[in-house]
Structure formats: structure tokens, C-alpha cells
Amino acid sequence: MVPRHIAIIMDGNGRWAQNRGLPRVQGHEAGAESVRSVVEACAKLGVKQLTLYAFSSENWKRPKLEVTALMTQLKRFLHQERETMLRNSIRLVIIGQIERLPASLRDDLLETCRISAQNKGLTLCVALNYGGRQEIVDACKAIATKARSGALQPDDIDENTIAAHLYQPDMPDPDLVIRTGGEMRVSNFLLWQLSYSELYVTDLLWPDFREPDLMLAIDAYKARERRFGGVDTGVETQEASTPKKTSRRG
């Protein structure tokens, strides 16, 4: 079965560029092609949601020139792909504290979210200025405000209450989380939602990741038995596989 929700930590743009003696900015530009490939593949496969970790709340620590270039690249990509998204009934959702983003980029993002809100195909969720801990903090603040006003009783607060106050309340938990670049960590990404997600780490850097690599990850996912804290039903499970970068990428 194809995962309903795939989330990707897109890591390795800077290293990809440095390995080629290029400015880090060109790695982000190359990574945009991987985004196109993966979005197209997920839409074709019938994946319901694809969530991309595009810019974390910690990424502001990077050189100012790189951050500015990345914001410009995001705006350009949005302009280039908006018509394609609408034509293919892709719904755009943004999660994160977008107030800090440049006003022109923020306005473009919100407008694209608005005009695509009724689309019924793939939901493309982009995490921008996002941190998993902060998302939980913001949810708790919203719940506390309701409890203080009497709109919500503390004894009624449960997991569903918290989930309903996250940035995208209708987000299904990710079935498969893919991380490129070989690092074995989740980097403050969807901390509430990935409790039972299957993790897949590849050494491929994000600009080298394409549809065939996505299919390898999905095949590995299909080979696993998801128990959600239950017992083994007798079906052999498979450890996470970590494919290496191949010579076909150069």
C-alpha cells in the first residue's frame, strides 16, 4: 500500500554544492528540481499528503546571504509552479511561524494557499520557519487560553485536543519519513506527529533525490510491518535500508 502521508527532511543542498566547488545557494537551486520530481511522483502515485521540511526555525543562524537567496528561491519556485499546482488540483498548506518571512513571500504563500484550498488532489504541506517543539508550545498556549476563558475544561484535554490545535489540524500522521543526506536524526521535525512513522534515511543528498529514489523508500516502507506498539503478528519485519549514492548521479 502506498503511504497516505510522506514527510521529507530535505537535507544536503549545501554539501551538494560544496562537493562541486559551487556556492551553497546553487545547491538550493538544484534542490528545487528534486521538489518538482517528488511532488509529481506523489501526485501520480495517489499519495494524499507530502510534507517538505523547507526551512527550520534554526536555519536563521545560517549566513544572511544564504538565507536571503533561499527566500528568493522559494518565491521564484512558487511563481513558477503555481499554475501547475492548480492544474493538477494540488492544495498548498504552510506550517510554521510565517510572520517572520519576508512580507512579499508571505503574501504569495497565503494567496496560493487561499486559491488552492478547495483542491482535492495531493496536499503539499511546506514547513517554513518551523520547529516541532514550538508547534507544541503554540498548541499548548492556545489550549491554555481557552481553558482560562472557560471555553475548555482541563479534564477534557486529551491527545485529540492537542492535535486539533497544531498548525495543520487535519494533517494525518506521517506514514513514512524520509531523510536525505545520511544524518540519523529528526531535527525538530513534526515531533508530535511522527510517533509511529517509519523512518528511512538515505545517503543521497537532496539535489540527487528523484522519483526512483522515492520508490526505493516506498518499497522499503511496504516491506515493514507497522505494529503501532502492538505485538509481532508473525510477519518478518525489515530494518531501515540506507541506499548509497550511485554513479548514475555523477
N, C-alpha and C positions, 0 to 999 in steps of 0.2 A: 504494500500500500504506500502511495506517495505521501510524504509528510504533509499534514494540513498547514503547519506553520514552520518555516525555516528562518532562522536568525543567523546572521553572519557578522563576525568581528573581522572587518576588512583591514588586516594588518600587513605591513611590508612595503607600502608605497615608497617611503623614503629610502629604505635599504635597496629596493629595486633600482632606483635612480643612482644611488651612490655606487652600486656594483658596476654601473655602466659609465661612471665618471660624469654623471649629469646632475644638475641642481635637483634638490628634493622636490621642488614644485613640479617637475616633469614626471615624477612618479605619480603624483596625484592626477595629472592629466591622463597618464596611461591607465590608471585605475578606473577612470570613467568608462573605458571600453569594457572592462570586466563587469561593471554595473549593468551596462546595456545587455551584455550577453546573458547574465544571470537573471535579470528581470524578464527578458524574452523567454528564456527556458522555463522559468517558474510559471509564467502565464500559459505557456504551451502545455505544461505537464498537469495543469489544474491545481497547483498549489494555491491555497486560499490566502495566505499572508506570507510576505517576505519582509523581514525587518533587518535593516542595514545600520550598523554602528558607524556613523559617518564622522562624528566629531564629539569627543567626550568633554565633560566639564573640566578635565585636567589638561586638555590639549591647548588651552590658552597659554600654557607655560612654554610652548614652542616659540621659535623666533618670530617676531612680529611680521616679517616679510612673508614667511611661510603661511602664517595664519591668514593674512590679507589675501594672498594668492589662492588659498583654499576656498575662502568665501567667494572670491570672484569666480572660481571654477564651479562652485555649487550653483551660483546664479546663472552662469552660462549653460550648464548642463540642464537646469530647469527650463530655460527658454528653448533649448534645442529639443527637449523630449516631451514638452507639454502636449503638443498635438498628437504625438504617438501614444501617449498615455490615455488621452481622451478617446482616440480612435479605437483603442483596444480595451476600453472600459476599465482602466486601472484607476483605483482610488488611492489618492495620496493622503497619508496621515503623518504628522510630525509629532515626535515626543521629545521632551526636554524643556529647559528654561530658555525659550527662544527670544525672550526680551532683550538679551544681551547681543543678539546677532545684529549686523548692520540693518538699518531700517528698510533699505530697498530690497534686500534679500528676504527679510521677514515678511514684507508686504507681498512679495511674489509667492512665497511659500503659502501664506494664508489664502491668497486668491486661488492658487492651484488646488489647495485642499477644498475650498468652497465649491469650485466649479466641477470637481470630480467626486463630490460627496455622495452622489446617488449612483455612481458606477458600481456594477455588480461583479466585475471580474476580480483580478488579483488586487488585494490590498497591499500597497507598498508603503511600509512604515519606515521613516528615516529618523534616526536618533541624532539630534543636534544639540550641542551644549547639554548633553545628557549624562547623568550619573545615577546608577541604580540605588545607592544609599539616599541620595537627595530625593528621588522619586518617592521612596517610602516615607521620608521625613515630611514631604509635602502632603502626602496622603494622610498622615497622622495629624498634621496641622488642620486639614480640612475637617477631619472627623472630630477633633477636639473642639473646633468652633461650633459644630452642630450640637455636640454634647453640652457645651456651655450654654447654648441658647435654648436647650430643652427639646430640640428637634430630633435628638437621638439619645437613647438611653444607653449608658455604658454597658449594661448587661446584655444588650442586643448586639454589641460589636463582635464580629467574628471574621473569619477569613474572607467571606464574601463582601463584608463591609469595606475592608481594606482594598480588595480588588476593584471595587466599584469606584474608588477614589484615586486610582492610579491614572497616569497620563492618558492611556487609551483603555478605558474600562471594558470595551468589547474585545480586547486582544485575547485570543486563545493562547494558552501557554505554548511556548515553542516545543515542537516535537524533536527537532534537530537543530543543534547549534554548531555552526562551522566556524573554525578559526584558521585563518591563513597565517603564514609567517612562522609557524613552528612553536610559538610560545604556549606553555601549558598553564594558562590562567584565563579567567573570565573578565578581568579588567573592569569591574564595577558595572557590568552589563546585565540588565534585566534580572537583578538579584532575587526579586520576589517570584518572577515568572518561570525561571529555569530549574525549579526544584527537581523535576523528574525528566528534564530534557536529556536527550542523548547527545554526547559531545563528540565531535570529530575534528581532529587537528591535522592540518597538512603543512608540510614544509614549504609548499609553493607560496611565493609572495603574491599579494593580491593582484597586481597587474598581469600576472601569468595565469590567473584562475579563469577558466572558461567553462562552457557547458559540459564538456566531457569530464571535467574535474568535479563539477556539481553532481553528475550522475554517479561517479565513484563514491561520493559521500552518501548519496541516497541509497546506493546498493549496500553500503556498509550498514546504514540505518535499518534497511529491510532485513538484514541478517541477524539482527539482535532481537532478543525477547524483552519487551518492556513489562516489568512486574509492578511498578509503582509501589514499592515497599512490600509486595506480597512474596509468595514462595515460588520457587522454581517449579514449573509445570512439567519438567522433563525435556523441554526443548533446549538443545545446546545453545548457549549464548556465545557471542563473539566479542573479543576485545576490540577496542577502538583501533582502527588501522590508520597509519600515518604514511601516505604515499609520498615519495620523494619527487623532487623536481626532475623532469625528464629532459632529454636532449632536444625534444621536438620544440621546446620553447627557446632554445638558444640561450 
